[in-house]
Amino acid sequence: MKLPENRFTGAIAAGEKQVGLWISLCSNFAAEVVSTAGYDWALIDMEHSANDYFSVLGQLQVFAASSTTALVRVEWNDAVAVKRLLDLGAPGLLFPMIQSVEEAEQAVAATRYPPRGIRGVSGSTRATAFGRIQDYVARVEDETTVLLQLETSAAVEQAEAIGAVEGVSGIFFGPADIAADIGKLGKPMDPDVWALIRPAAQKLVAKGMPVGTLVTDPTFAAELLNEGFTFVAIATDTGLLARAADTALAQAKGAQV
């Protein structure tokens, strides 16, 4: 057996626009509902959700049967967590709260086997089809997506240096935490937040580094993609469910006489 190509890794490297969906419901059944909607990528979140390794595994299995590439946001820049997720077959990872070049290098190293990194070796895992994928070790570095999330103004100032770290596939801007960092807590769409993000993003784009983010306004998401962002998540599964539930209730109550 051969290691399958990671469509998302190849797409963002080629500059192909990728529209994504944030996954926080921690359910393989809920994941199946959205897996065939046609999103290019999905982000299974372990940082701000109740996901554990088993729930992530179930969702990875669901998305593997679809055309949507499922990435995982690890709880922290922790080599042990990274090792376990990669062994489960996560095709890519998003590392939260990267603050420096050193932390970026640590993140990349956690995804690489020695001597290029510190990932522990295990032959019989889901990632290797339990030892059947013969070229896994030779190709996994090239196929695994490594995204680094910048979430403070200090990190944004270092975006170019962080993006220049070898092995980084893309830079992800976290507007909610950037907003909090500059005194705009709860206002991720504040113009001051994007006045920080947009120039840094354009510098990275000019250097050929893919950039992405999460916003819950599809129109604004399209605007960012038109500006040069490569991968943008346009909604969260929890948000979609909450808004649909609220809208249905409001419509029913409004129709009562």
Secondary structure as GFF3:
##gff-version 3
##sequence-region A 1 257
A	DSSP	alpha_helix	7	13	.	.	.	ID=ss1
A	DSSP	beta_strand	18	23	.	.	.	ID=ss2
A	DSSP	alpha_helix	28	35	.	.	.	ID=ss3
A	DSSP	beta_strand	41	45	.	.	.	ID=ss4
A	DSSP	alpha_helix	53	64	.	.	.	ID=ss5
A	DSSP	beta_strand	69	73	.	.	.	ID=ss6
A	DSSP	alpha_helix	79	87	.	.	.	ID=ss7
A	DSSP	beta_strand	92	95	.	.	.	ID=ss8
A	DSSP	alpha_helix	101	110	.	.	.	ID=ss9
A	DSSP	three_ten_helix	126	128	.	.	.	ID=ss10
A	DSSP	alpha_helix	136	143	.	.	.	ID=ss11
A	DSSP	beta_strand	145	150	.	.	.	ID=ss12
A	DSSP	alpha_helix	153	157	.	.	.	ID=ss13
A	DSSP	alpha_helix	159	163	.	.	.	ID=ss14
A	DSSP	beta_strand	170	173	.	.	.	ID=ss15
A	DSSP	alpha_helix	175	181	.	.	.	ID=ss16
A	DSSP	alpha_helix	191	206	.	.	.	ID=ss17
A	DSSP	beta_strand	211	214	.	.	.	ID=ss18
A	DSSP	alpha_helix	218	227	.	.	.	ID=ss19
A	DSSP	beta_strand	231	236	.	.	.	ID=ss20
A	DSSP	alpha_helix	237	254	.	.	.	ID=ss21
###
